[in-house]
Amino acid sequence: MRGRKDFPIGIVLFIIFIIVHGAVYLFYLTDSFLFANGDLSTFLSVSLDSIVMWIDVFLIILSLIIIPYGFVKRKNWARLYAFVFLSWSIVRTIVYIAMTGEKLIGFLLLVLFFISMMYLLSSPVK
């Protein structure tokens, strides 16, 4: 009888982190555009800010689909996409820290993204 491979707990935590990060970010965008500003004109206009926001939303939605599915099926392309997604998140967080000066939340996210990238380089994920 063939034994089943154990599913590492780190992958489950990583998937939960990605899902929570995506859900919180999408909730933040929805809250800031619909309730705080009262209109979607910034999001729907063609400017550098809106293009960056659209890229963020696109990557977040893809990450909510691709990363959990690929990690459960143990696909290598999901790990590669997770690297791209986390790299973009690190750049976005550094820009957020530089623009707003909010260091506590920004550095906490930065540390979580770096820990996630280090986890992706570990042997259980490979």
Secondary structure, DSSP 4 states (H G I P E B T S, - for coil): -PPPPP--HHHHHHHHHHHHHHHHHHHHHHIIIIIISS--HHHHS-SHHHHHHHHHHHHHHHHHHHHHHHHHTT-HHHHHHHHHHHHHHHHHHHHHHHHH--HHHHHHHHHHHHHHHHHHTSTTT-
